[in-house]
Amino acid sequence: MPAMVHKTQSRLTSQGQVSVPAAVRRLLQLTPGSVLVWTADGERVTVERARQHSTAEVHQALFEGQAPAAPAVATDEGIRRYMRRRHAGR
């Protein structure tokens, strides 16, 4: 079944700003501060919510070829053990 097509309009201000219609905000689950990606292909422009990247993807982009650090769960558990030892007997 093809996706349903919705058309809506918004107006460009003199400062180049556009209001995102409520139906589009709901569809894309946009909240204040959300980042939008605009893609131009000839006369057609598409707008989509920017993709959120996992910490593993960010690590791969920054430290290509290096092994990822311990998962956050392991780090959290290490902090808990340290705090228990440090504050034991108080």
TIMI-2910 file (N, C-alpha, C, CB; in pm, 1 decimal, decimal comma, always signed):
<rs>
+----------+----------+----------+----------+----------+----------+----------+----------+----------+----------+----------+----------+------+
!      n_x !      n_y !      n_z !     ca_x !     ca_y !     ca_z !      c_x !      c_y !      c_z !     cb_x !     cb_y !     cb_z ! resn !
+----------+----------+----------+----------+----------+----------+----------+----------+----------+----------+----------+----------+------+
!    +83,8 !   -116,8 !     +0,0 !     +0,0 !     +0,0 !     +0,0 !    +89,7 !   +125,1 !     +0,0 !    -96,1 !     -1,2 !   +122,1 !  Met !
!    +71,2 !   +216,5 !    -95,6 !   +155,4 !   +336,1 !   -101,5 !   +127,9 !   +428,8 !    +15,6 !   +133,2 !   +410,4 !   -232,8 !  Pro !
!   +230,8 !   +507,0 !    +49,3 !   +216,5 !   +603,6 !   +158,3 !   +117,5 !   +711,4 !   +119,2 !   +352,5 !   +666,3 !   +194,7 !  Ala !
!    +42,0 !   +758,7 !   +218,2 !    -55,3 !   +863,6 !   +193,2 !    +18,1 !   +996,9 !   +174,3 !   -158,1 !   +872,6 !   +309,7 !  Met !
!    -22,0 !  +1072,7 !    +73,4 !    +40,5 !  +1200,7 !    +44,6 !    -40,7 !  +1310,9 !   +111,7 !    +51,3 !  +1224,6 !   -108,6 !  Val !
!    +27,2 !  +1395,7 !   +186,0 !    -36,0 !  +1510,5 !   +250,8 !    +24,1 !  +1636,5 !   +192,0 !    -17,4 !  +1506,6 !   +405,9 !  His !
!    -59,6 !  +1733,4 !   +160,4 !     -9,5 !  +1862,7 !   +114,1 !    -57,2 !  +1968,8 !   +210,9 !    -56,7 !  +1894,2 !    -31,4 !  Lys !
!    +33,5 !  +2056,3 !   +244,5 !     +1,8 !  +2167,7 !   +332,0 !    +91,2 !  +2283,8 !   +291,2 !    +21,3 !  +2130,2 !   +483,3 !  Thr !
!    +57,4 !  +2402,4 !   +334,1 !   +133,3 !  +2520,2 !   +294,4 !   +184,8 !  +2595,8 !   +414,8 !    +48,2 !  +2611,5 !   +208,6 !  Gln !
!   +292,3 !  +2669,6 !   +393,2 !   +340,7 !  +2765,1 !   +492,3 !   +398,9 !  +2882,3 !   +414,7 !   +447,6 !  +2700,7 !   +589,7 !  Ser !
!   +415,6 !  +2993,9 !   +482,0 !   +459,8 !  +3116,7 !   +416,2 !   +601,4 !  +3152,2 !   +460,1 !   +363,4 !  +3232,9 !   +447,2 !  Arg !
!   +681,7 !  +3199,1 !   +366,8 !   +817,8 !  +3243,4 !   +392,9 !   +814,1 !  +3387,9 !   +441,8 !   +906,4 !  +3229,6 !   +265,7 !  Leu !
!   +882,5 !  +3415,0 !   +553,0 !   +887,1 !  +3551,9 !   +604,7 !   +995,1 !  +3631,0 !   +531,1 !   +913,8 !  +3552,3 !   +757,9 !  Thr !
!   +997,1 !  +3762,4 !   +553,7 !  +1097,8 !  +3847,9 !   +490,1 !  +1238,3 !  +3813,3 !   +538,9 !  +1067,5 !  +3995,9 !   +517,8 !  Ser !
!  +1248,5 !  +3743,0 !   +653,0 !  +1378,5 !  +3702,8 !   +706,8 !  +1416,6 !  +3560,6 !   +666,1 !  +1377,6 !  +3714,2 !   +858,1 !  Gln !
!  +1339,3 !  +3500,2 !   +575,9 !  +1371,0 !  +3367,1 !   +525,1 !  +1327,4 !  +3254,6 !   +616,9 !  +1517,1 !  +3356,5 !   +501,3 !  Gly !
!  +1238,8 !  +3282,3 !   +711,6 !  +1192,5 !  +3178,8 !   +804,4 !  +1063,7 !  +3116,3 !   +754,3 !  +1171,7 !  +3237,1 !   +945,0 !  Gln !
!  +1046,3 !  +2987,3 !   +788,4 !   +926,8 !  +2913,8 !   +749,6 !   +870,8 !  +2846,8 !   +874,1 !   +957,7 !  +2808,9 !   +637,6 !  Val !
!   +739,9 !  +2854,9 !   +892,0 !   +675,2 !  +2781,0 !  +1000,4 !   +645,6 !  +2640,2 !   +950,9 !   +544,1 !  +2852,4 !  +1048,3 !  Ser !
!   +675,8 !  +2541,1 !  +1032,5 !   +646,5 !  +2402,6 !   +996,3 !   +502,6 !  +2373,8 !  +1038,8 !   +748,0 !  +2301,8 !  +1063,9 !  Val !
!   +416,4 !  +2337,1 !   +945,0 !   +276,7 !  +2310,6 !   +979,4 !   +263,2 !  +2202,7 !  +1087,0 !   +199,5 !  +2269,0 !   +854,9 !  Pro !
!   +159,9 !  +2215,8 !  +1170,3 !   +137,7 !  +2123,4 !  +1282,1 !   +130,3 !  +1978,7 !  +1235,9 !     +9,9 !  +2159,9 !  +1355,9 !  Ala !
!    +66,2 !  +1952,4 !  +1122,6 !    +54,3 !  +1814,5 !  +1073,7 !   +192,4 !  +1755,2 !  +1043,7 !    -34,2 !  +1809,7 !   +947,2 !  Ala !
!   +282,0 !  +1837,1 !   +990,0 !   +417,7 !  +1790,3 !   +959,7 !   +496,8 !  +1771,2 !  +1088,2 !   +490,3 !  +1889,6 !   +866,5 !  Val !
!   +480,5 !  +1862,9 !  +1184,9 !   +550,3 !  +1847,4 !  +1313,7 !   +509,2 !  +1717,4 !  +1380,1 !   +520,5 !  +1966,7 !  +1407,5 !  Arg !
!   +380,7 !  +1685,5 !  +1376,0 !   +333,8 !  +1559,1 !  +1436,3 !   +389,6 !  +1439,3 !  +1360,2 !   +178,8 !  +1553,2 !  +1437,8 !  Arg !
!   +383,4 !  +1444,1 !  +1227,5 !   +429,0 !  +1333,1 !  +1144,3 !   +576,5 !  +1302,6 !  +1168,5 !   +405,6 !  +1364,3 !   +996,7 !  Leu !
!   +658,8 !  +1408,3 !  +1176,9 !   +802,6 !  +1390,2 !  +1196,5 !   +843,6 !  +1389,6 !  +1343,1 !   +877,5 !  +1498,4 !  +1124,6 !  Leu !
!   +746,4 !  +1402,8 !  +1433,2 !   +771,1 !  +1407,0 !  +1578,0 !   +873,4 !  +1515,9 !  +1611,4 !   +820,9 !  +1269,0 !  +1629,1 !  Gln !
!   +849,0 !  +1635,7 !  +1558,8 !   +939,3 !  +1747,9 !  +1580,7 !   +905,9 !  +1819,3 !  +1710,6 !   +932,9 !  +1845,6 !  +1463,6 !  Leu !
!  +1007,9 !  +1861,6 !  +1780,7 !   +994,0 !  +1940,4 !  +1902,3 !  +1087,5 !  +2061,0 !  +1888,8 !  +1027,3 !  +1854,7 !  +2031,4 !  Thr !
!  +1071,3 !  +2163,4 !  +1972,1 !  +1162,6 !  +2277,5 !  +1963,4 !  +1308,2 !  +2230,1 !  +1969,7 !  +1134,0 !  +2378,7 !  +2077,0 !  Pro !
!  +1388,6 !  +2279,2 !  +1878,9 !  +1529,3 !  +2239,2 !  +1872,7 !  +1556,8 !  +2125,3 !  +1776,1 !  +1575,9 !  +2199,8 !  +2008,4 !  Gly !
!  +1451,1 !  +2061,7 !  +1722,6 !  +1472,4 !  +1954,6 !  +1624,3 !  +1546,2 !  +2010,5 !  +1503,9 !  +1337,5 !  +1891,0 !  +1580,5 !  Ser !
!  +1628,9 !  +1927,6 !  +1443,0 !  +1705,8 !  +1969,0 !  +1326,1 !  +1641,9 !  +1907,6 !  +1201,8 !  +1855,9 !  +1926,6 !  +1339,0 !  Val !
!  +1624,2 !  +1989,4 !  +1098,7 !  +1566,1 !  +1944,5 !   +973,1 !  +1674,0 !  +1942,2 !   +865,9 !  +1448,3 !  +2035,6 !   +930,7 !  Leu !
!  +1664,2 !  +1844,5 !   +774,9 !  +1755,8 !  +1833,5 !   +661,9 !  +1676,0 !  +1865,7 !   +535,8 !  +1821,6 !  +1689,9 !   +653,9 !  Val !
!  +1724,3 !  +1962,0 !   +458,5 !  +1661,7 !  +2003,5 !   +333,6 !  +1746,5 !  +1948,6 !   +219,2 !  +1647,8 !  +2160,3 !   +325,0 !  Trp !
!  +1684,1 !  +1875,1 !   +126,8 !  +1754,6 !  +1817,3 !    +14,1 !  +1693,6 !  +1870,3 !   -115,4 !  +1749,2 !  +1662,5 !    +18,8 !  Thr !
!  +1774,3 !  +1936,5 !   -197,3 !  +1727,6 !  +1991,0 !   -324,8 !  +1766,7 !  +1895,4 !   -436,7 !  +1786,4 !  +2133,2 !   -350,3 !  Ala !
!  +1669,7 !  +1864,0 !   -523,0 !  +1691,8 !  +1778,0 !   -639,2 !  +1618,9 !  +1844,2 !   -756,1 !  +1640,4 !  +1628,8 !   -613,9 !  Asp !
!  +1690,4 !  +1929,1 !   -826,7 !  +1626,8 !  +2004,9 !   -934,3 !  +1527,2 !  +2103,0 !   -875,6 !  +1557,0 !  +1910,8 !  -1034,8 !  Gly !
!  +1402,2 !  +2094,9 !   -919,9 !  +1295,2 !  +2183,5 !   -871,5 !  +1227,5 !  +2129,0 !   -745,8 !  +1190,6 !  +2204,1 !   -981,0 !  Glu !
!  +1262,4 !  +2008,4 !   -703,4 !  +1197,5 !  +1944,0 !   -588,6 !  +1287,5 !  +1954,2 !   -465,0 !  +1165,4 !  +1794,9 !   -620,1 !  Arg !
!  +1227,6 !  +1992,7 !   -353,5 !  +1299,0 !  +1999,6 !   -225,6 !  +1224,8 !  +1912,2 !   -126,5 !  +1310,6 !  +2147,5 !   -173,2 !  Val !
!  +1298,2 !  +1825,5 !    -57,9 !  +1237,7 !  +1743,7 !    +46,8 !  +1294,2 !  +1786,7 !   +181,5 !  +1263,1 !  +1592,1 !    +21,6 !  Thr !
!  +1210,8 !  +1773,3 !   +283,3 !  +1250,6 !  +1807,4 !   +419,8 !  +1229,2 !  +1684,1 !   +504,5 !  +1169,9 !  +1930,2 !   +475,8 !  Val !
!  +1329,8 !  +1649,3 !   +585,2 !  +1316,7 !  +1535,4 !   +675,2 !  +1385,5 !  +1567,6 !   +806,5 !  +1376,2 !  +1407,2 !   +612,1 !  Glu !
!  +1346,9 !  +1496,4 !   +909,0 !  +1410,5 !  +1512,9 !  +1039,2 !  +1552,5 !  +1457,7 !  +1030,2 !  +1328,8 !  +1441,1 !  +1152,2 !  Arg !
!  +1648,2 !  +1529,1 !  +1087,6 !  +1786,6 !  +1482,1 !  +1087,2 !  +1794,4 !  +1350,8 !  +1163,7 !  +1882,3 !  +1588,1 !  +1149,3 !  Ala !
!  +1873,4 !  +1260,9 !  +1112,1 !  +1892,2 !  +1130,4 !  +1175,1 !  +1974,0 !  +1146,0 !  +1302,4 !  +1961,2 !  +1031,8 !  +1078,3 !  Arg !
!  +1936,9 !  +1070,9 !  +1404,1 !  +2014,4 !  +1069,8 !  +1528,0 !  +2113,3 !   +954,6 !  +1519,8 !  +1921,8 !  +1056,5 !  +1654,2 !  Gln !
!  +2235,6 !   +979,7 !  +1560,5 !  +2340,3 !   +879,3 !  +1550,6 !  +2366,4 !   +814,8 !  +1685,8 !  +2468,5 !   +941,2 !  +1495,9 !  His !
!  +2395,5 !   +686,9 !  +1682,2 !  +2429,5 !   +615,4 !  +1805,4 !  +2571,6 !   +653,7 !  +1846,7 !  +2416,7 !   +460,3 !  +1786,2 !  Ser !
!  +2604,4 !   +628,9 !  +1971,9 !  +2739,6 !   +659,2 !  +2019,2 !  +2842,5 !   +575,0 !  +1943,7 !  +2750,8 !   +634,0 !  +2171,4 !  Thr !
!  +2805,4 !   +453,6 !  +1904,4 !  +2897,9 !   +368,3 !  +1828,6 !  +2926,5 !   +430,7 !  +1691,5 !  +2839,2 !   +224,9 !  +1811,8 !  Ala !
!  +2824,1 !   +488,1 !  +1627,2 !  +2844,6 !   +552,5 !  +1497,3 !  +2933,0 !   +676,6 !  +1510,7 !  +2709,6 !   +590,5 !  +1434,6 !  Glu !
!  +2911,8 !   +754,6 !  +1616,5 !  +2993,7 !   +873,2 !  +1639,6 !  +3138,0 !   +831,5 !  +1664,0 !  +2939,7 !   +955,3 !  +1759,1 !  Val !
!  +3158,9 !   +729,2 !  +1746,8 !  +3293,8 !   +679,8 !  +1775,2 !  +3361,3 !   +635,0 !  +1645,9 !  +3289,4 !   +563,1 !  +1877,0 !  His !
!  +3290,0 !   +560,8 !  +1563,1 !  +3345,8 !   +512,4 !  +1436,9 !  +3387,3 !   +629,4 !  +1348,2 !  +3244,2 !   +423,3 !  +1363,5 !  Gln !
!  +3305,4 !   +733,6 !  +1343,3 !  +3338,2 !   +849,8 !  +1260,2 !  +3459,8 !   +924,7 !  +1313,3 !  +3218,7 !   +944,4 !  +1252,2 !  Ala !
!  +3472,5 !   +935,5 !  +1444,9 !  +3582,0 !  +1011,3 !  +1504,3 !  +3711,8 !   +931,6 !  +1515,2 !  +3541,6 !  +1059,5 !  +1640,3 !  Leu !
!  +3698,2 !   +802,0 !  +1544,8 !  +3816,3 !   +719,3 !  +1572,2 !  +3818,2 !   +598,0 !  +1480,5 !  +3818,7 !   +674,5 !  +1719,9 !  Phe !
!  +3811,9 !   +620,9 !  +1351,8 !  +3805,4 !   +513,5 !  +1254,3 !  +3918,2 !   +413,1 !  +1275,7 !  +3811,3 !   +570,0 !  +1112,9 !  Glu !
!  +3883,1 !   +285,5 !  +1283,2 !  +3981,6 !   +179,5 !  +1297,2 !  +4016,5 !   +144,7 !  +1441,0 !  +4104,6 !   +217,7 !  +1225,9 !  Gly !
!  +3975,9 !   +226,8 !  +1538,5 !  +4005,5 !   +197,4 !  +1678,4 !  +3888,0 !   +123,1 !  +1740,7 !  +4035,8 !   +327,5 !  +1757,2 !  Gln !
!  +3918,7 !    +35,6 !  +1834,2 !  +3813,5 !    -39,4 !  +1902,8 !  +3729,6 !    +55,1 !  +1987,9 !  +3874,1 !   -151,7 !  +1990,3 !  Ala !
!  +3597,4 !    +33,2 !  +1992,8 !  +3513,0 !   +119,3 !  +2075,9 !  +3542,8 !   +100,4 !  +2224,3 !  +3365,3 !    +91,0 !  +2048,7 !  Pro !
!  +3517,5 !   +203,9 !  +2300,7 !  +3536,9 !   +198,5 !  +2445,6 !  +3433,9 !   +104,9 !  +2507,9 !  +3526,5 !   +340,2 !  +2508,0 !  Ala !
!  +3451,5 !    +77,1 !  +2634,8 !  +3357,2 !     -9,6 !  +2706,8 !  +3217,5 !    +49,8 !  +2699,3 !  +3400,3 !    -28,2 !  +2855,0 !  Ala !
!  +3115,2 !    -34,4 !  +2693,1 !  +2978,9 !    +18,5 !  +2689,2 !  +2947,0 !    +99,8 !  +2814,8 !  +2878,1 !    -96,0 !  +2673,9 !  Pro !
!  +2853,2 !   +189,8 !  +2802,9 !  +2816,5 !   +278,0 !  +2913,7 !  +2772,1 !   +198,3 !  +3035,9 !  +2705,5 !   +373,9 !  +2870,8 !  Ala !
!  +2707,2 !    +84,9 !  +3015,7 !  +2662,0 !     +2,9 !  +3128,4 !  +2781,6 !    -42,9 !  +3210,9 !  +2581,0 !   -119,1 !  +3078,6 !  Val !
!  +2889,8 !    -84,8 !  +3143,3 !  +3009,8 !   -129,0 !  +3214,4 !  +3073,2 !    -11,8 !  +3288,1 !  +3111,2 !   -192,1 !  +3116,6 !  Ala !
!  +3074,6 !   +104,9 !  +3226,4 !  +3130,0 !   +224,0 !  +3290,9 !  +3048,9 !   +259,6 !  +3415,0 !  +3132,5 !   +342,9 !  +3192,7 !  Thr !
!  +2915,7 !   +258,2 !  +3402,7 !  +2828,5 !   +288,3 !  +3516,7 !  +2852,8 !   +191,4 !  +3631,8 !  +2681,2 !   +283,0 !  +3474,2 !  Asp !
!  +2866,1 !    +63,4 !  +3599,8 !  +2889,1 !    -36,7 !  +3704,3 !  +3024,8 !    -14,1 !  +3770,2 !  +2881,1 !   -179,6 !  +3645,7 !  Glu !
!  +3125,7 !    +22,3 !  +3693,7 !  +3256,9 !    +51,8 !  +3750,3 !  +3251,5 !   +170,8 !  +3845,5 !  +3357,2 !    +78,8 !  +3639,0 !  Gly !
!  +3176,9 !   +272,8 !  +3811,5 !  +3160,5 !   +389,9 !  +3898,9 !  +3090,2 !   +349,2 !  +4028,2 !  +3080,3 !   +501,9 !  +3826,9 !  Ile !
!  +2984,7 !   +266,2 !  +4015,6 !  +2912,8 !   +219,8 !  +4136,0 !  +3005,2 !   +144,4 !  +4230,4 !  +2794,7 !   +129,8 !  +4096,7 !  Arg !
!  +3086,7 !    +51,4 !  +4175,1 !  +3179,0 !    -25,4 !  +4259,0 !  +3278,8 !    +66,9 !  +4328,2 !  +3253,5 !   -130,6 !  +4174,8 !  Arg !
!  +3332,5 !   +163,6 !  +4255,6 !  +3428,4 !   +258,6 !  +4312,4 !  +3364,2 !   +337,4 !  +4427,1 !  +3480,1 !   +355,3 !  +4203,2 !  Tyr !
!  +3243,1 !   +386,5 !  +4406,2 !  +3176,1 !   +467,3 !  +4508,9 !  +3144,2 !   +381,9 !  +4632,5 !  +3046,0 !   +530,1 !  +4452,0 !  Met !
!  +3104,7 !   +255,8 !  +4613,1 !  +3077,9 !   +167,8 !  +4728,1 !  +3204,1 !   +146,1 !  +4809,8 !  +3021,7 !    +32,1 !  +4681,2 !  Arg !
!  +3315,6 !   +118,1 !  +4741,4 !  +3442,8 !    +97,8 !  +4812,5 !  +3486,0 !   +224,7 !  +4882,9 !  +3552,8 !    +51,9 !  +4715,5 !  Arg !
!  +3476,0 !   +337,7 !  +4815,6 !  +3523,0 !   +463,4 !  +4872,6 !  +3441,5 !   +503,8 !  +4995,0 !  +3517,6 !   +573,7 !  +4768,0 !  Arg !
!  +3310,7 !   +477,5 !  +4993,1 !  +3224,3 !   +521,9 !  +5102,2 !  +3187,1 !   +410,0 !  +5198,8 !  +3099,1 !   +582,7 !  +5045,9 !  His !
!  +3248,6 !   +295,2 !  +5184,7 !  +3220,1 !   +183,1 !  +5274,8 !  +3269,7 !   +219,1 !  +5415,1 !  +3287,6 !    +50,7 !  +5223,8 !  Ala !
!  +3191,2 !   +185,8 !  +5513,8 !  +3231,7 !   +206,8 !  +5652,9 !  +3211,4 !   +348,7 !  +5702,5 !  +3374,7 !   +170,3 !  +5669,2 !  Gly !
!  +3147,7 !   +431,4 !  +5628,4 !  +3120,3 !   +567,8 !  +5674,8 !  +2989,5 !   +575,3 !  +5745,8 !  +3121,2 !   +665,3 !  +5560,1 !  Arg !
+----------+----------+----------+----------+----------+----------+----------+----------+----------+----------+----------+----------+------+
</rs>
